[in-house]
Amino acid sequence: MAKGDRKPKARRRISTRQRTAIAVTAVVLVAIVVGYFAYRAQANLPGIQMSDQGNLHISSADSPHVPYNSDPPTSGPHLPYIAPWGVHTRPIDRELQVHNLEDGGVVVQYNCECPDVVAKLKAIVQRYDKHVILAPYPGMKPKIALTAWTRIDTMEELDEARVRRFIDAYIGIDHHK
């Protein structure tokens, strides 16, 4: 060899065992990153998570069933049909509204003599052509309650941005199993 000629370096081969170790490490790292972001997304969802009480159909609102774990309810036994979407001036049976939640609906309810608040809620609900209901709920403890399947948010004063955020987070998500 003449001065300045270099012998090419031998390329190091990666063994099958090393390739497998690298692949497994990459998969584990991806799973950790995806899990972290899924956890963060869940933590940032509006409302409070309630336990899923299933989706048993019952024959009438008077049929005996397990008590709901929230008031208004967020899942559980319900009638085999839904209430019409939109604005209601009369209360909706709890057993009926739960089916709307299962079908991807959000129910906005109020318990107050507050026409100004109701008018603002009505304006919000009417922005959606389906999957949202507004109705009174006499006897409910909070002034306003927002429900979706296994989620609830309550408030004493209307926060329009909070209502819209809740609706937008859960509208249209079907929960049939």
N, C-alpha and C positions, 0 to 999 in steps of 0.2 A: 504494500500500500504506500502510496506517495503521501508526503506530508500534506496535511489538510484534508485528505480523504477520511471520512468518518464511516465507521461501521454502523449501519442502521440499528437502532435499538429494537430489541425483541419486544413485541407487544405482549403484554401480560393478559392472559385469558382469564375470564371470570368463570369460576366453577358453577355448576348447577346449584350447588348448595348456597353459594353466595348470592346468586340471582334470586333464589327463593327467599332468602333472608331479606334482601332489599325489597322485593315485592311485598312481603308480609309487613315489613316496617312501613312502607308507603300506604298500604291499605289501613293499617292501624292509625296512622297519622291523619288520613282523610276521614276516618270514622270519628276520631276525636274532634276534629274541626267541625264536621257536620253536626255532631251531637251538641257541641257548644252553641252553635248558631241556632239549632232547633230549640235548645233550652232557653236561649235569650229571646227568641221569637215568642215562645209560650209565656215567658215572664212578662213580656210587654203587651200581652193581650188585655183589652179592657174588661172590667168586671171581675167578679169572684168566681172561681171554678167550684162547681158543686158536683157531688158524686152522681154518676149516671144511674138512674133508677130503672133503666130499661124502657121498653116501648110496647108493653102489653096493651092490646086492644080490649076495651070493655064495652058492654052493650049500651049503657046509658050513664049519664052523669051521676045517677043515684046508685050505680053498682058499687058494692063494697070493694075497696082496694087499699093497698098499703098507703099510709100517709105520705104526702110529699115532703121532701127534705128542705124545701124553701117555700116562701110565700111572697109573691106568686111562684108557681112551680116552674122548674126548668127541665124536667124529664119525668118519666114515669107512666103509669096507666093513663090511657086516653081513648077518646071516641074514635071510631074508624073513618071519620070524615073531618074536614077542616072548616073553620069559620072563613067568611069572605075576607080577602085582604082589603085594607083601607081603614077608613075612619068609622068607628062605631060610637053610638051615643048611649048604648046600654052595655052593662058588664057582660063579659064572655065567660061561660062556665070554665073553670080551671081544667076540667077534663077535655074540653074542646081546644082551648088555646095550646095545650101541650102538643097536640097533633100538628098544629101550625109550626111549632118550634121544630118538631122532628122533620118537617118538610122544608126546612131551611128558612123558616120565618123568624122575625124579631117582633116581640110584642112590647109596645110602649104603653104603660098604664099610669093612671094618676088617681089620687084620692084627695081632692080639694075642691072647694068652690072658688075657682080661680080662672075665670074666662080668658084672661090675658095669657096665662101659661098654656091653657088648652089651645088657644089660637096659635101660639108659637109652635107647640108640639104638632098640631094639625098641619101647619105649613111645612114642617120637616118631613112628616110621614107622607104627605102628598107628593114629595119629590120622587118617590119610589112607586113604580107601577104595580109591583106585587112584592110579596114576601115581607111586608111590614103591616102591622096593625096598631091602631091607637084606640084605646077603650078606657072607660072609667073602671075603677076597682075599689068599690066602697069597703071600708074596714081594713084596708091595707095600712100597715104602720107608716112606711115612708110616704112622702108626698108624690114621688115619681119613682117608678121601677121600670127597668129595661131587662127583658129576658130573651135569651137565646138558648139553644140546647146546651144544658149543663153550665150556663153562665148567667149571672145576675149582677146588676149594678143598680144601686138606689141613690136617691138624692133628695134633699129637702128644698133646694133651690135649683131652678132650671139652668143647666149649662149646655147650651145648644151645641157647642163643639164636641162635648163629651157624648151627647146623644148621637150625633152623626158618626162619630168615631166608633161607637158601639155597633150601630147598625151596619156600617161599612165593613166592620171586621167579621160579622157573622151572617150577613144576608146571603141567602141562596145556598148554604151548605147543607146538603141533604144528609140526614142521619139514620136512614133505614138500614137495618142490619141484615 
